[in-house]
Amino acid sequence: MEPYIEINHVTKKFGDDIVLDDINVAMEEGKVYGISGNNGSGKTVFMKCICGFLPVTQGTIQINGKIIGKEIDFPESIGVIIETPGFLTNLSGMRNLEILAGLRRRITRTEIRSAIEKAGLDPDLKKSVSKYSLGMRQRLGIAQAIMENPDFLILDEPFNGLDKHGVKDIRRLLLELKEQGKTILLASHNSEDIRILCDKVYEMDGGRIQKI
């Protein structure tokens, strides 16, 4: 079976700085892949390159048979949290996701509500996002990432700001999504998250990657 994601000899430079150094990774459908590594190791740049947010300097990233940046600009079915999710803070969580969903018009209000509930929030909450705790914002970011039912999720530190109940809820959600055949790539500083969730784990250090 062909891998769902193939990353071949990917290098990313900023000027003379090599941030990703000849990376080769293959990922199959329906599995959870973890990336661990210190800040500055290249994890976030790696994720941004896979999303198509940053062009690679050398090599190719192929998702579902299509090369990112050549055949398509972005993966066709992807949900993303990279860094702190940005929302319009004067509006409610539901209204924020309605506006985002309106850009592509793929889903209805019902699906947005369902995603918010799956992430552990109340879609009828009128409170503006400016009054959300860090954990609530993180849950809203996860709702936004899953609301269009993507085949592939990229989650950079998805447990940031969550209390222990929140961590349990989101771990359970990610395992359910895996059961549905989703492919998930996540970065976490927490070795327990990685151990519980991931089928394969890669360590990133100085722009190089190795399987643990």
Secondary structure, DSSP 8 states (H G I E B T S, - for coil): ---SEEEEEEEEEETTEEEEEEEEEEE-TT-EEEEE--TTSSHHHHHHHHHTSS--SEEEEEETTEEBTTTBSS-SSEEEE-SS----TTSBHHHHHHHHHHHHT---HHHHHHHHHHTT--TT---BGGG--HHHHHHHHHHHHHTT--SEEEEESTTTT--HHHHHHHHHHHHHHHHTT-EEEEE-S-HHHHHHH-SEEEEEETTEEEE-
